[in-house]
Amino acid sequence: MSDVLLCTKEVSKRYGFTMAWLEQQRWRGTGPKYIKIGRMVKYRVADIEEYLKSCEVKPCA
């Protein structure tokens, strides 16, 4: 499952990011890793999951 490639629209639907936010993060060089194949932009499920994990905030005890 981690090698599955999703387009921007699929990532938006599946994870709740807006397409504009994903585009903005690509432009800034931040956000989840992506693959560019010609004009297509694809995201690996594993890279999205890794990005979400990196955003995790652990509460102070």
Secondary structure as the mmCIF struct_conf table of DSSP 4:
data_model
#
loop_
_struct_conf.conf_type_id
_struct_conf.id
_struct_conf.beg_label_comp_id
_struct_conf.beg_label_asym_id
_struct_conf.beg_label_seq_id
_struct_conf.end_label_comp_id
_struct_conf.end_label_asym_id
_struct_conf.end_label_seq_id
TURN_TY1_P TURN_TY1_P1 SER A 2 ASP A 3
STRN STRN1 LEU A 5 CYS A 7
HELX_RH_AL_P HELX_RH_AL_P1 THR A 8 TYR A 15
HELX_RH_AL_P HELX_RH_AL_P2 MET A 19 ARG A 28
TURN_TY1_P TURN_TY1_P2 GLY A 29 GLY A 29
BEND BEND1 GLY A 31 PRO A 32
STRN STRN2 ILE A 35 ILE A 37
TURN_TY1_P TURN_TY1_P3 GLY A 38 ARG A 39
STRN STRN3 MET A 40 ARG A 44
HELX_RH_AL_P HELX_RH_AL_P3 VAL A 45 SER A 54
TURN_TY1_P TURN_TY1_P4 CYS A 55 CYS A 55
HELX_LH_PP_P HELX_LH_PP_P1 LYS A 58 CYS A 60
#
